Amino acid sequence: MNSNVIHSLAELCALKGVRNVVVCPGSRSAPLTLAFLRNKLFTCRTFSDERSAAFIALAMAQQTKKPVALICTSGSAAYNFAPAVAESFFQQIPLLVFTADRPKEWIDQLDGQTIRQQGIFGHHVKRSYELPQDYSHADSIWHANRIVNEAVNLAEALPQGPVHINAPFREPLYPATASEAPRIIPRNMEVDSSSLHLSDDQWVELVKSMDTFRKILIVPGQQVPSQKLLENLTAFYTRHHCPLAGDILSNFHGLPFFCRHADTILGQPVEANQQALQPDLIITFGKSLVAKNLKLFLRAHKPAAHWHLQPEGEVADTFQSLTRIIRVSPDYFFAQVTSKLNVNNARQPFATLWEQHETRANHAVKTFMDSQAAGEFAFLSKVLREIPTSSNLHLANSMSVRYANLIGLLPEQQGVTVYSNRGTSGIDGCSSTAVGHALTSDNANVLITGDQAFFYDRNAFWHNYSLPNLFVVLINNHGGIIFNMINGPAHLPEAEEFFITRQALHARPLAAEFGFSHEQASTTSLPDFFTSNGNVKILEMESDQALNKKIFETFKKQIKKTYED
């Protein structure tokens, strides 16, 4: 093996803008590891648990908006990347996944640490490549360079996502130096991106069609915030009065006209209200929604037309009503349509109706929270109001993200950016994702999590890197409380052991093990908790499942009552 080839491939990644590298320990991957480590343009970090490492790499790419290289050894190590690879695929986050492998002739020969790795991630990567296992011919070196060029370019092409490079290596794996052969200068295949625009004729036809609708509803899905998009949506709303409804993951809480309580409004079985709120046209963009009631409402009360804004890639028909795909970015669309669409005051009543419902729901939620002295729901309401102004808020799956969505963030909290692993909606990497953001962001990173997600991903903290900007708020009700609340499992005799899965763990021993600060919610001032002491801080609230189930049911009854009065 000519190690200089592998070093040139690492250098190529640097030329293409890759800066962060996550390395999992292993021997077969040594050529890759050394190539990246010995290039001073990279920041390399090592994590022993491949599953956690992959989520950390995902978060780094999400935070920096650049591909992150992820490296592991051969065998089952690669399989442990799979949950994060799938999450990055559905969240459209660029990952460059390198898996070291044995030579082809040793696959299926009972050799150690050897499995069938080629194409291991299936349809959850944009493409899977395999490097040559022999570099004795110049064409093999050219081929390897072409593969890495294509892989990085593809990871960054819209929609972004993970790309897999399987790398078989023969022994020896540890060359004495990287200069046994002349240095190989990498060739960078650059891509000139072009913005997608509509022609004048297309705009004329689109605006003519849009002008026929009076009840237009904008529904954004999960996305990172864009100041340009916020400004363009504000201008569009001011001129055309089309309501904007979604959930906490869309990151539009900074807009005062954003309907952040759509799930609460649409969870009420008042048919007349729902019929009045039914749109004629919905315009969507972004990815998934956590707001289940909003999804069910739009499926049951289908609009006459559904337009989705997305420059490239496959488009999901989430509401079973998709009629048009517009291949432009949302910020460009609203910048253009604001001036091109005719002002029609007949749209105002529909916007006013959504605003009235939002005001009513917001008052009902606030009134309920102010009346509560106990329970995790009210505690999280206080936590959300105390989050530092410029911070990343990470919401673990199950009840953490649901609670936060029902409570919502306020317009004055526009500096808070919300993240959640809602690509696959698993609990397996929630803590690791928060760790990855904390490693690549100077802002405060606040993780709100439940005990199941927290202890499941405890290896997120098994590394040697300081995280003074990570604050973990742990709701420990000693089991999966969501199975005690949703219809179905709560009343089953097997629920306690096989669904809720009671556990007796506390975070204090874990904090002591890793040298973290640990505080109990009952004795802590929230402003003091969110003041860094140079270390990871864990705030644990121990709560009772039966009490919290009762509180949550009371909440739903009181909200329902406000709509029946």
C-alpha positions as CSV (number, residue, x, y, z in Angstrom):
1,M,0.0,0.0,0.0
2,N,1.3,3.4,-1.0
3,S,0.4,5.5,2.1
4,N,1.0,8.7,0.2
5,V,-2.1,8.0,-1.8
6,I,-4.2,8.0,1.4
7,H,-2.5,11.1,2.6
8,S,-3.4,12.8,-0.7
9,L,-7.0,11.8,-0.3
10,A,-7.1,13.4,3.2
11,E,-5.4,16.5,1.6
12,L,-8.1,16.5,-1.0
13,C,-10.8,16.6,1.7
14,A,-9.1,19.6,3.2
15,L,-9.0,21.3,-0.2
16,K,-12.8,20.8,-0.4
17,G,-13.4,22.4,2.9
18,V,-13.6,19.5,5.3
19,R,-12.2,20.6,8.7
20,N,-13.6,18.4,11.4
21,V,-12.8,14.7,11.6
22,V,-14.2,12.1,14.1
23,V,-12.0,9.1,14.5
24,C,-13.0,5.8,16.2
25,P,-10.0,3.7,17.5
26,G,-9.0,0.7,15.4
27,S,-6.2,-1.0,13.6
28,R,-7.5,-1.6,10.0
29,S,-8.3,2.1,9.8
30,A,-4.8,3.2,10.7
31,P,-3.9,4.5,7.2
32,L,-7.0,6.8,7.2
33,T,-6.5,7.9,10.8
34,L,-2.8,8.8,10.3
35,A,-3.5,10.6,7.0
36,F,-6.0,12.9,8.7
37,L,-4.2,13.3,11.9
38,R,-1.0,14.3,10.2
39,N,-2.7,17.1,8.2
40,K,-2.7,20.2,10.3
41,L,-5.8,21.6,8.6
42,F,-8.0,19.2,10.4
43,T,-9.4,19.2,13.9
44,C,-9.4,15.5,14.8
45,R,-11.3,14.1,17.8
46,T,-11.6,10.5,18.9
47,F,-14.6,8.7,20.4
48,S,-14.6,5.0,21.4
49,D,-18.3,4.3,20.9
50,E,-19.0,4.3,17.2
51,R,-22.7,4.9,17.6
52,S,-22.2,7.9,19.7
53,A,-19.3,9.1,17.5
54,A,-21.4,9.1,14.4
55,F,-24.1,11.3,16.1
56,I,-21.4,13.7,17.3
57,A,-20.1,13.9,13.7
58,L,-23.6,14.5,12.5
59,A,-24.0,17.4,15.0
60,M,-20.7,18.9,14.0
61,A,-21.8,18.9,10.3
62,Q,-25.2,20.4,11.3
63,Q,-23.6,23.2,13.3
64,T,-20.7,24.1,10.9
65,K,-22.8,23.4,7.7
66,K,-19.8,21.6,6.2
67,P,-19.2,17.9,5.7
68,V,-17.5,16.0,8.6
69,A,-15.3,13.0,8.0
70,L,-16.2,10.0,10.1
71,I,-13.7,7.0,10.4
72,C,-13.9,3.5,11.8
73,T,-12.2,0.2,11.6
74,S,-13.6,-2.9,9.9
75,G,-16.3,-5.3,11.0
76,S,-19.3,-4.5,13.3
77,A,-17.9,-1.0,14.0
78,A,-19.3,0.2,10.7
79,Y,-22.8,-1.1,11.6
80,N,-22.8,1.1,14.7
81,F,-22.7,4.1,12.5
82,A,-26.0,3.2,11.0
83,P,-28.5,5.0,13.3
84,A,-26.7,8.4,12.8
85,V,-26.2,7.8,9.1
86,A,-30.0,7.3,8.7
87,E,-30.7,10.4,10.8
88,S,-28.3,12.5,8.7
89,F,-30.0,11.1,5.5
90,F,-33.5,12.2,6.5
91,Q,-32.2,15.5,8.0
92,Q,-30.1,16.1,4.9
93,I,-26.8,16.6,6.8
94,P,-23.5,16.1,4.9
95,L,-21.4,13.3,6.3
96,L,-18.3,11.6,4.7
97,V,-18.3,8.1,6.2
98,F,-15.1,6.2,5.8
99,T,-15.2,2.5,6.9
100,A,-11.9,0.6,6.7
101,D,-12.2,-3.0,5.4
102,R,-10.3,-6.2,4.8
103,P,-9.1,-7.1,1.2
104,K,-11.9,-8.6,-0.9
105,E,-10.4,-12.1,-1.0
106,W,-10.8,-12.4,2.8
107,I,-14.5,-11.6,3.0
108,D,-16.5,-14.6,4.0
109,Q,-13.4,-16.6,4.9
110,L,-13.9,-16.5,8.7
111,D,-11.2,-13.9,9.1
112,G,-11.4,-11.7,12.2
113,Q,-13.4,-8.5,12.2
114,T,-14.6,-9.1,8.7
115,I,-18.2,-8.7,7.5
116,R,-19.9,-7.7,4.2
117,Q,-19.3,-3.9,4.3
118,Q,-19.8,-2.8,0.7
119,G,-23.1,-1.0,0.6
120,I,-23.7,-1.6,4.3
121,F,-25.9,1.5,4.8
122,G,-28.2,0.5,1.9
123,H,-30.6,3.3,0.8
124,H,-29.8,5.5,3.8
125,V,-26.8,7.1,2.0
126,K,-26.8,9.2,-1.1
127,R,-24.3,6.8,-2.6
128,S,-21.8,4.1,-1.5
129,Y,-18.3,4.0,-3.0
130,E,-15.3,1.6,-2.6
131,L,-11.7,2.7,-2.9
132,P,-9.2,0.4,-4.7
133,Q,-7.4,-2.0,-2.5
134,D,-4.3,-1.8,-4.7
135,Y,-2.5,1.4,-5.8
136,S,0.3,-0.1,-7.9
137,H,-1.2,1.2,-11.1
138,A,-1.6,4.9,-11.9
139,D,-5.2,4.4,-12.8
140,S,-6.0,3.2,-9.3
141,I,-4.6,6.4,-7.9
142,W,-6.6,8.4,-10.4
143,H,-9.7,6.3,-9.5
144,A,-9.3,6.9,-5.7
145,N,-8.9,10.7,-6.3
146,R,-12.1,10.7,-8.4
147,I,-14.1,8.8,-5.8
148,V,-13.3,11.2,-3.0
149,N,-14.0,14.2,-5.3
150,E,-17.3,12.8,-6.2
151,A,-18.2,11.8,-2.7
152,V,-17.6,15.2,-1.1
153,N,-19.3,17.0,-3.9
154,L,-22.3,14.7,-3.6
155,A,-22.5,15.1,0.2
156,E,-22.7,18.8,-0.3
157,A,-25.1,18.8,-3.3
158,L,-28.7,19.6,-2.5
159,P,-30.3,17.9,-0.7
160,Q,-27.2,17.3,1.4
161,G,-26.7,14.0,3.1
162,P,-24.3,11.2,4.0
163,V,-22.0,9.5,1.5
164,H,-20.1,6.2,2.3
165,I,-16.6,5.3,1.2
166,N,-15.5,1.8,2.0
167,A,-11.7,1.5,2.1
168,P,-10.1,-2.0,1.9
169,F,-6.5,-2.1,3.2
170,R,-3.8,-4.8,3.1
171,E,-1.1,-5.0,5.7
172,P,1.2,-3.5,6.7
173,L,-1.1,-0.8,8.1
174,Y,1.5,1.3,9.9
175,P,4.1,2.7,7.5
176,A,7.1,4.2,9.2
177,T,6.6,7.5,7.4
178,A,4.3,9.1,4.8
179,S,7.1,9.8,2.4
180,E,8.1,6.4,1.1
181,A,7.1,7.5,-2.4
182,P,6.9,11.0,-4.0
183,R,4.1,13.2,-2.7
184,I,0.9,12.9,-4.7
185,I,-0.7,16.2,-5.4
186,P,-4.5,15.9,-5.2
187,R,-6.7,17.1,-8.0
188,N,-9.8,19.0,-6.8
189,M,-12.9,18.7,-9.0
190,E,-14.8,21.8,-8.0
191,V,-18.5,22.3,-8.5
192,D,-20.0,25.7,-9.5
193,S,-23.4,25.9,-7.9
194,S,-26.2,27.8,-9.5
195,S,-29.3,29.3,-7.9
196,L,-32.5,27.9,-9.1
197,H,-34.9,30.6,-10.4
198,L,-38.2,30.7,-12.2
199,S,-38.5,32.4,-15.6
200,D,-40.8,35.4,-16.0
201,D,-43.4,33.2,-17.8
202,Q,-43.3,30.7,-14.9
203,W,-43.9,33.5,-12.4
204,V,-46.8,34.9,-14.4
205,E,-48.5,31.5,-14.4
206,L,-47.7,30.7,-10.7
207,V,-49.0,34.1,-9.4
208,K,-52.1,33.8,-11.6
209,S,-52.8,30.5,-10.0
210,M,-52.0,31.7,-6.5
211,D,-54.3,34.7,-6.9
212,T,-57.3,32.4,-7.1
213,F,-56.9,31.3,-3.5
214,R,-58.1,33.3,-0.5
215,K,-57.3,30.9,2.4
216,I,-53.5,30.3,2.1
217,L,-51.7,28.6,4.9
218,I,-47.9,28.4,5.1
219,V,-46.6,25.3,7.0
220,P,-42.8,25.1,7.6
221,G,-41.2,21.9,8.7
222,Q,-38.0,21.3,10.7
223,Q,-35.1,23.5,9.6
224,V,-32.3,25.6,10.9
225,P,-33.1,29.4,11.1
226,S,-32.4,31.7,8.3
227,Q,-32.5,35.5,8.9
228,K,-33.1,36.1,5.2
229,L,-36.1,33.8,5.2
230,L,-37.5,35.4,8.4
231,E,-37.3,38.8,6.8
232,N,-38.9,37.7,3.5
233,L,-41.7,35.9,5.3
234,T,-42.4,39.0,7.5
235,A,-42.6,41.1,4.4
236,F,-44.9,38.6,2.7
237,Y,-47.2,38.3,5.7
238,T,-47.4,42.1,6.2
239,R,-48.5,42.6,2.6
240,H,-50.7,39.4,2.0
241,H,-51.9,38.3,5.4
242,C,-51.3,34.5,5.0
243,P,-51.0,32.7,8.3
244,L,-47.9,30.7,9.2
245,A,-48.5,27.6,11.4
246,G,-46.0,25.0,12.5
247,D,-44.1,23.7,15.6
248,I,-41.1,24.5,17.6
249,L,-38.7,22.7,15.2
250,S,-39.3,25.1,12.4
251,N,-37.4,27.8,14.3
252,F,-39.9,30.6,13.5
253,H,-40.7,31.5,17.2
254,G,-39.0,34.9,16.5
255,L,-41.9,35.9,14.3
256,P,-44.7,37.5,16.3
257,F,-47.3,36.3,13.8
258,F,-46.2,32.7,13.9
259,C,-48.9,30.3,15.1
260,R,-46.8,28.2,17.5
261,H,-49.7,26.5,19.2
262,A,-51.1,24.8,16.1
263,D,-51.0,21.4,17.7
264,T,-53.0,22.7,20.7
265,I,-55.5,24.5,18.5
266,L,-56.1,21.5,16.2
267,G,-56.2,18.9,19.0
268,Q,-59.7,20.1,19.9
269,P,-62.7,18.0,18.6
270,V,-64.7,21.0,17.5
271,E,-65.6,20.3,13.9
272,A,-66.8,23.9,13.1
273,N,-63.5,25.4,14.2
274,Q,-61.5,22.9,12.1
275,Q,-63.6,23.5,9.0
276,A,-63.2,27.3,9.3
277,L,-59.4,26.8,9.6
278,Q,-59.2,24.6,6.5
279,P,-57.0,26.2,3.9
280,D,-57.5,26.3,0.1
281,L,-53.8,26.3,-0.5
282,I,-50.9,25.2,1.7
283,I,-47.3,26.1,0.9
284,T,-44.8,24.0,2.7
285,F,-41.0,23.8,3.0
286,G,-38.5,22.2,5.3
287,K,-38.6,18.7,6.7
288,S,-40.6,16.8,9.2
289,L,-43.3,18.1,11.7
290,V,-43.5,17.0,15.3
291,A,-47.0,18.5,15.5
292,K,-49.2,15.4,15.1
293,N,-52.5,17.2,15.3
294,L,-51.5,19.6,12.5
295,K,-50.6,16.7,10.3
296,L,-53.8,14.9,11.0
297,F,-55.8,18.1,10.5
298,L,-54.3,18.7,7.0
299,R,-54.8,15.1,6.0
300,A,-58.5,15.1,7.1
301,H,-59.2,18.6,5.8
302,K,-57.3,18.6,2.5
303,P,-56.7,21.8,0.7
304,A,-57.5,22.2,-3.0
305,A,-53.8,22.6,-3.7
306,H,-50.5,21.9,-1.9
307,W,-47.3,23.5,-3.1
308,H,-43.9,22.4,-1.8
309,L,-40.8,24.6,-2.1
310,Q,-37.6,22.5,-2.5
311,P,-34.7,23.2,-4.8
312,E,-33.6,19.5,-5.3
313,G,-34.3,15.9,-4.3
314,E,-37.3,13.7,-3.5
315,V,-40.4,15.4,-2.0
316,A,-42.6,13.7,0.5
317,D,-46.4,13.8,0.2
318,T,-46.9,14.1,4.0
319,F,-50.5,15.5,3.8
320,Q,-51.6,13.3,0.9
321,S,-52.5,16.4,-1.1
322,L,-49.3,17.5,-3.0
323,T,-50.1,19.1,-6.3
324,R,-47.0,21.1,-7.2
325,I,-43.3,21.1,-6.5
326,I,-41.6,24.4,-7.0
327,R,-37.8,24.0,-7.4
328,V,-36.6,27.1,-5.6
329,S,-35.4,28.0,-2.1
330,P,-38.1,29.3,0.3
331,D,-36.3,32.7,0.8
332,Y,-36.2,33.3,-3.0
333,F,-39.9,32.3,-3.4
334,F,-41.2,34.6,-0.7
335,A,-38.9,37.5,-1.8
336,Q,-40.4,37.3,-5.3
337,V,-44.0,36.5,-4.6
338,T,-44.4,39.3,-2.1
339,S,-44.2,41.9,-4.9
340,K,-45.6,39.9,-7.7
341,L,-48.8,38.7,-6.0
342,N,-51.8,41.1,-6.0
343,V,-52.9,42.4,-2.7
344,N,-56.3,41.0,-1.8
345,N,-58.0,42.1,1.5
346,A,-60.2,39.0,1.2
347,R,-57.4,37.0,2.7
348,Q,-57.4,39.0,5.9
349,P,-60.3,37.1,7.7
350,F,-58.5,33.8,7.4
351,A,-55.3,35.2,8.9
352,T,-57.4,36.9,11.7
353,L,-59.1,33.6,12.5
354,W,-55.7,31.8,13.0
355,E,-54.5,34.8,15.1
356,Q,-57.5,34.6,17.3
357,H,-57.1,30.9,17.9
358,E,-53.4,31.4,18.6
359,T,-54.1,34.1,21.2
360,R,-56.7,31.9,22.8
361,A,-54.4,28.9,22.9
362,N,-51.5,30.9,24.2
363,H,-53.6,32.3,27.0
364,A,-54.9,28.9,27.9
365,V,-51.4,27.3,28.0
366,K,-50.0,30.2,30.1
367,T,-52.9,30.2,32.5
368,F,-52.5,26.5,33.1
369,M,-48.7,26.7,33.5
370,D,-49.0,29.6,36.0
371,S,-51.4,27.5,38.1
372,Q,-49.0,24.6,38.4
373,A,-46.6,24.3,41.3
374,A,-45.6,20.7,40.6
375,G,-44.9,18.3,37.8
376,E,-42.4,18.1,35.0
377,F,-44.6,19.9,32.5
378,A,-44.6,23.1,34.5
379,F,-41.0,22.7,35.4
380,L,-40.0,22.5,31.7
381,S,-42.1,25.6,31.1
382,K,-39.9,27.5,33.6
383,V,-36.8,26.0,32.0
384,L,-37.7,27.1,28.5
385,R,-38.2,30.7,29.7
386,E,-34.8,30.8,31.4
387,I,-32.7,29.4,28.5
388,P,-29.8,31.8,27.6
389,T,-30.7,34.2,24.8
390,S,-28.1,33.0,22.3
391,S,-28.1,29.2,22.7
392,N,-28.8,25.9,21.0
393,L,-31.7,24.0,22.4
394,H,-31.6,20.3,21.9
395,L,-34.8,18.3,22.5
396,A,-34.6,14.6,23.0
397,N,-37.3,12.4,21.5
398,S,-40.5,11.2,23.1
399,M,-42.0,13.5,25.7
400,S,-39.2,16.1,25.8
401,V,-39.9,17.4,22.3
402,R,-43.6,17.0,22.8
403,Y,-43.7,19.0,26.0
404,A,-41.5,21.7,24.5
405,N,-43.7,22.0,21.4
406,L,-46.9,22.4,23.5
407,I,-45.2,25.1,25.6
408,G,-43.4,26.8,22.8
409,L,-40.8,29.6,22.7
410,L,-41.6,33.3,22.7
411,P,-40.8,35.9,20.0
412,E,-38.2,37.5,22.3
413,Q,-36.3,34.2,22.3
414,Q,-35.5,34.4,18.6
415,G,-31.8,33.9,19.5
416,V,-32.5,30.3,20.5
417,T,-32.0,27.7,17.8
418,V,-33.9,24.5,18.2
419,Y,-32.5,21.1,17.2
420,S,-34.0,17.5,17.5
421,N,-33.2,14.2,15.9
422,R,-36.5,14.0,14.1
423,G,-35.2,12.4,10.9
424,T,-35.7,9.0,12.4
425,S,-37.1,10.2,15.8
426,G,-35.0,7.8,17.8
427,I,-33.6,8.2,21.3
428,D,-30.3,6.6,20.5
429,G,-28.2,9.7,19.8
430,C,-29.9,12.6,21.5
431,S,-27.1,13.3,24.0
432,S,-24.3,12.7,21.5
433,T,-25.9,15.2,19.1
434,A,-25.8,17.9,21.8
435,V,-22.2,17.0,22.6
436,G,-21.3,17.4,18.9
437,H,-22.8,20.9,18.8
438,A,-21.1,21.9,22.0
439,L,-17.7,20.9,20.5
440,T,-18.2,23.2,17.5
441,S,-20.2,26.1,18.9
442,D,-19.3,28.7,21.5
443,N,-22.9,29.2,22.4
444,A,-24.6,27.6,25.4
445,N,-26.0,24.2,24.4
446,V,-29.0,23.1,26.5
447,L,-30.2,19.5,26.2
448,I,-33.7,18.7,27.6
449,T,-34.0,14.9,27.8
450,G,-35.8,12.1,29.6
451,D,-34.1,9.3,31.6
452,Q,-34.5,6.6,28.9
453,A,-32.8,8.7,26.2
454,F,-30.2,10.0,28.7
455,F,-29.0,6.7,30.0
456,Y,-29.3,4.9,26.6
457,D,-26.8,7.4,25.2
458,R,-24.5,7.7,28.2
459,N,-21.4,7.0,26.1
460,A,-21.9,10.5,24.6
461,F,-19.9,11.6,27.6
462,W,-17.1,9.0,27.3
463,H,-14.3,11.0,25.8
464,N,-11.6,13.4,26.8
465,Y,-13.0,16.8,25.7
466,S,-14.1,19.7,27.8
467,L,-17.7,20.9,27.4
468,P,-18.1,24.0,29.6
469,N,-21.0,25.1,27.4
470,L,-23.2,22.0,27.8
471,F,-26.2,22.1,30.2
472,V,-28.3,19.0,30.6
473,V,-31.8,19.2,32.0
474,L,-32.9,15.6,32.8
475,I,-36.5,14.7,33.6
476,N,-36.2,11.4,35.4
477,N,-39.5,9.7,35.9
478,H,-37.8,6.3,35.9
479,G,-39.3,4.9,32.6
480,G,-40.7,5.7,29.3
481,I,-43.6,7.9,30.4
482,I,-44.9,8.4,26.9
483,F,-46.2,4.8,27.0
484,N,-48.2,5.7,30.0
485,M,-49.8,8.6,28.1
486,I,-50.6,7.5,24.6
487,N,-53.6,5.5,23.6
488,G,-52.9,1.7,23.6
489,P,-50.0,0.6,25.8
490,A,-51.0,2.5,29.0
491,H,-53.8,0.0,29.7
492,L,-52.0,-3.2,28.8
493,P,-51.1,-5.5,31.7
494,E,-47.6,-5.8,30.1
495,A,-47.1,-2.1,30.0
496,E,-45.1,-1.7,33.2
497,E,-42.3,-4.1,32.2
498,F,-42.3,-4.2,28.4
499,F,-43.3,-0.7,27.3
500,I,-42.8,1.8,30.2
501,T,-39.7,-0.3,31.2
502,R,-39.2,1.0,34.8
503,Q,-35.6,1.7,35.7
504,A,-34.1,2.9,39.0
505,L,-31.1,4.9,37.8
506,H,-30.1,8.4,38.9
507,A,-27.7,10.8,37.2
508,R,-25.6,11.6,40.2
509,P,-23.3,8.5,39.9
510,L,-22.9,9.2,36.2
511,A,-22.0,12.8,36.9
512,A,-19.4,11.7,39.5
513,E,-18.0,9.1,37.1
514,F,-17.3,11.7,34.4
515,G,-16.5,14.6,36.7
516,F,-19.6,16.7,35.9
517,S,-21.6,19.0,38.1
518,H,-24.9,17.6,39.3
519,E,-27.8,19.5,40.9
520,Q,-31.3,18.7,42.0
521,A,-34.1,20.7,40.4
522,S,-35.8,21.2,43.8
523,T,-32.8,23.1,45.3
524,T,-31.5,25.0,42.2
525,S,-32.1,28.4,40.8
526,L,-32.4,28.1,37.1
527,P,-30.5,31.4,36.3
528,D,-27.6,30.1,38.4
529,F,-27.7,26.7,36.7
530,F,-27.3,28.3,33.2
531,T,-24.2,30.1,34.4
532,S,-21.1,28.1,33.3
533,N,-18.7,26.8,35.9
534,G,-16.3,25.4,33.3
535,N,-17.8,21.9,33.2
536,V,-20.8,20.0,32.0
537,K,-23.8,20.7,34.3
538,I,-26.6,18.3,34.9
539,L,-29.9,19.4,36.4
540,E,-32.0,16.4,37.4
541,M,-35.7,16.6,38.2
542,E,-37.0,13.3,39.7
543,S,-40.8,13.0,39.1
544,D,-43.7,10.7,39.5
545,Q,-45.3,9.1,36.4
546,A,-48.8,8.9,37.9
547,L,-48.8,12.5,39.0
548,N,-47.5,13.7,35.6
549,K,-50.0,11.7,33.7
550,K,-52.7,13.2,35.8
551,I,-51.3,16.7,35.2
552,F,-51.1,16.1,31.4
553,E,-54.7,14.9,31.2
554,T,-55.8,17.9,33.2
555,F,-54.0,20.1,30.8
556,K,-55.8,18.6,27.8
557,K,-59.2,18.9,29.6
558,Q,-58.7,22.5,30.5
559,I,-57.6,23.4,26.9
560,K,-60.7,21.5,25.6
561,K,-62.9,23.4,28.0
562,T,-61.7,26.8,26.7
563,Y,-63.0,25.8,23.3
564,E,-66.3,24.5,24.6
565,D,-67.1,27.6,26.6
